[in-house]
Amino acid sequence: MRRAIIRFVASLEDSQKYHVFIAVIVALCIVAICIGIYVDKYYKYAEIDPLMMGIRIGNKKSAEEIVTLKASFNELFSNDVKSTADEDSEEYNFERINESLGSIVYNAYDLQQDTDFYNVDADIPQLNINAENAKKINQEIYETYYKTAYIKMRNIEGMTVYNVKFAAFVNNTYLSLVIKSTLKEDSKPEKVMIKTYNYNMATDSLFTIEDLIKLKNETNESIQDTITKEIQTSDANAKILAKEYGALYTRNLESEIYKVKNTENFFLTQDGYVYIVYAYGNTDDTNEMDIVIF
């Protein structure tokens, strides 16, 4: 290294080379200063996209901030799209199924009916994207939620309450759609179910939790450690509450669902935070869930 430096310095003895070298250094400094000023003063996504990659990756949250985000989880489901860019920007320059609708995700089926036997309030979304995989997602949503609502609306025994709400987030070309449904039938416990769809609008493909881990400059090991600690804490808290209020939902800490590679329900918000949701109502009669945020 020392010899290389000596040779480099010696090569600059020529006056013309020296001046070129100095000019390049000065130019780089000026560019760096300009970028710094732009990011600090004018780039509106500086806090969540520090490298100006176009993808907002979010800052690290404190433990208190994470608790606040978890507590406001249900408030996310406002049946709209949250994005850091206007939907008429170049980021969304693709063919829509219905150009007149404008929005990338819209409330396609607004089902509301209240009788002596059922109460259905279902806002069922569709992607307004004319692409093969987007259409497959739409069909799955229709089969899962519209048909379920229709079946519940034919109930003539007991009492059934079925609700569906959604939230959509656009971060550059990454689209996350989260659907929350609740089901209460007669004396059975309420079920709260969560389903997510994570779609890259630019490539008409699904993206994975591993893609987001890389995007966030994390590792599978670090996220696995976060998940394990979160679930252990939730389990310990549930056992404490169970002593006072009776049996609560029991987690299997050894379950494979908590492995990063098996993560099914996750989403990326418009401001760059990744939520992993373990909604136990997807498989059991419970409204219990755990949320991991990074």
QUIWO-V264372 format. One record per pair of residues at least 24 apart in sequence whose ideal C-beta (glycine too) atoms are under 8 Angstrom apart, sorted by the first residue. I is the first residue (numbers start at 1). GAP is how many residues later the second one is. D is the distance in Angstrom with one decimal. If there is no record, write none. Layout:
{{I/GAP/D} {I/GAP/D}}
This chain:
{{45/39/6.3} {48/36/7.8} {48/223/5.3} {48/224/4.5} {49/223/7.3} {54/118/4.8} {55/116/6.1} {55/117/4.7} {55/119/6.9} {55/160/6.1} {55/217/7.5} {56/28/6.0} {56/115/5.4} {56/116/7.4} {56/214/6.9} {56/215/5.9} {56/216/3.9} {57/158/6.1} {57/159/5.6} {57/160/7.3} {57/215/4.6} {58/158/7.5} {58/211/7.7} {58/213/5.9} {58/214/2.9} {58/215/4.7} {59/213/7.9} {61/212/7.3} {61/232/7.0} {66/227/5.3} {69/204/7.2} {69/224/5.6} {70/221/5.0} {70/223/6.9} {73/202/7.9} {73/218/5.9} {74/106/7.7} {76/91/4.4} {76/102/7.1} {77/88/3.8} {77/89/6.3} {77/90/4.9} {77/101/7.4} {77/103/5.2} {78/87/7.8} {78/89/6.5} {79/28/5.5} {79/44/4.8} {79/46/7.5} {79/86/6.0} {79/87/5.8} {79/88/7.6} {80/87/7.5} {80/88/7.1} {81/24/5.2} {81/87/4.4} {81/88/7.4} {81/89/6.1} {82/85/7.2} {82/86/7.0} {82/87/5.2} {82/88/7.3} {82/187/7.1} {82/188/4.6} {83/86/7.2} {83/87/3.8} {83/88/7.6} {83/187/5.2} {84/86/7.6} {84/87/6.9} {84/186/5.1} {84/187/7.0} {85/85/7.2} {85/87/7.9} {87/83/7.9} {91/79/7.9} {91/81/6.2} {91/82/6.2} {92/78/7.7} {92/109/7.0} {94/35/6.5} {94/36/7.7} {94/37/7.3} {94/107/6.2} {94/108/7.9} {95/34/7.6} {95/35/4.2} {95/36/7.6} {96/32/4.9} {96/33/6.7} {96/34/6.2} {97/29/7.9} {97/30/7.9} {97/31/5.3} {97/32/6.7} {97/33/4.9} {98/30/5.9} {101/27/5.4} {102/26/7.9} {103/25/6.1} {104/24/5.6} {104/25/6.7} {104/64/7.2} {104/66/6.5} {104/71/6.6} {104/97/7.6} {105/61/7.5} {105/63/4.0} {105/70/7.5} {105/72/6.0} {107/59/7.9} {109/33/7.9} {109/36/7.8} {109/37/5.3} {109/40/7.7} {111/35/7.7} {111/38/5.0} {111/39/8.0} {111/42/7.3} {113/40/5.8} {116/43/7.8} {117/38/4.9} {117/39/5.5} {117/40/6.7} {117/41/6.9} {117/42/6.3} {117/43/7.0} {118/34/5.3} {118/35/6.0} {118/37/4.6} {118/41/7.0} {118/42/4.5} {118/43/7.3} {118/44/7.1} {119/40/7.8} {119/41/7.4} {119/42/4.7} {119/43/7.5} {120/29/5.4} {120/32/5.5} {120/33/5.4} {120/41/7.9} {120/42/5.1} {120/43/7.7} {121/41/7.7} {121/42/4.9} {121/43/7.6} {122/24/7.7} {122/27/4.4} {122/40/6.6} {122/41/6.7} {122/42/3.9} {122/59/7.9} {123/41/5.9} {123/42/5.8} {123/43/6.4} {124/25/7.2} {124/40/5.7} {124/42/7.7} {125/41/4.5} {125/43/6.9} {125/52/6.4} {125/54/6.9} {127/48/7.6} {127/50/7.1} {127/72/7.2} {129/70/8.0} {129/72/6.4} {129/75/7.9} {131/73/4.1} {132/72/6.1} {133/66/6.9} {133/71/4.9} {133/72/6.3} {133/73/6.8} {134/65/6.6} {134/70/6.6} {137/40/7.6} {137/60/5.2} {137/62/6.6} {141/38/7.1} {141/56/7.8} {144/51/7.3} {145/34/6.8} {145/36/6.6} {148/33/7.8} {158/27/6.7} {158/28/4.3} {159/26/7.7} {159/27/6.1} {160/24/7.1} {160/25/5.1} {160/26/7.6} {161/24/7.9} {169/98/6.4} {169/99/6.3} {169/100/4.8} {169/101/4.7} {170/100/6.0} {171/97/5.4} {171/98/7.1} {171/99/5.3} {171/100/7.9} {171/101/6.5} {173/27/5.8} {173/28/4.7} {173/29/4.0} {173/30/7.8} {174/24/7.3} {174/25/7.8} {174/26/6.1} {174/27/7.6} {174/33/6.5} {174/94/5.5} {175/24/4.7} {175/25/7.5} {175/26/5.5} {176/91/3.6} {176/92/4.9} {176/93/7.3} {177/90/7.7} {178/89/5.1} {178/99/7.9} {182/99/8.0} {182/105/7.3} {188/97/5.6} {189/96/4.5} {189/97/5.9} {189/98/7.2} {190/91/7.8} {190/95/7.9} {190/96/7.9} {190/97/4.9} {191/90/4.0} {191/93/7.7} {191/94/5.5} {191/95/6.7} {191/96/6.7} {192/87/6.1} {192/89/4.3} {192/94/7.6} {192/95/4.0} {192/96/7.9} {192/97/6.5} {193/86/5.7} {193/88/4.9} {193/89/5.0} {194/71/5.3} {194/83/4.9} {194/85/3.8} {194/87/7.9} {194/88/6.8} {194/95/6.9} {195/70/6.6} {195/87/7.8} {196/68/7.9} {196/69/4.7} {196/70/6.1} {196/71/4.8} {196/81/7.2} {198/68/7.0} {198/69/6.3} {198/70/7.0} {209/51/6.5} {209/54/4.4} {209/57/5.1} {209/65/7.8} {209/67/7.3} {210/50/7.6} {210/51/8.0} {212/54/7.1} {212/56/5.8} {212/62/5.0} {213/47/7.5} {213/61/7.9} {216/56/7.9} {216/58/6.4} {216/78/6.5} {218/76/6.5} {220/40/5.0} {220/41/7.7} {223/37/5.6} {223/71/6.3} {224/35/7.2} {224/36/5.0} {226/66/6.1} {226/68/6.0} {227/31/5.6} {227/33/6.9} {227/49/6.8} {227/65/5.3} {228/30/6.8} {230/60/6.4} {230/62/4.9} {231/27/5.6} {231/47/7.6} {231/59/6.0} {234/56/5.0} {248/40/7.4} {249/31/5.9} {249/35/7.4} {249/37/4.9} {249/39/4.0} {251/29/8.0} {251/39/7.8}}
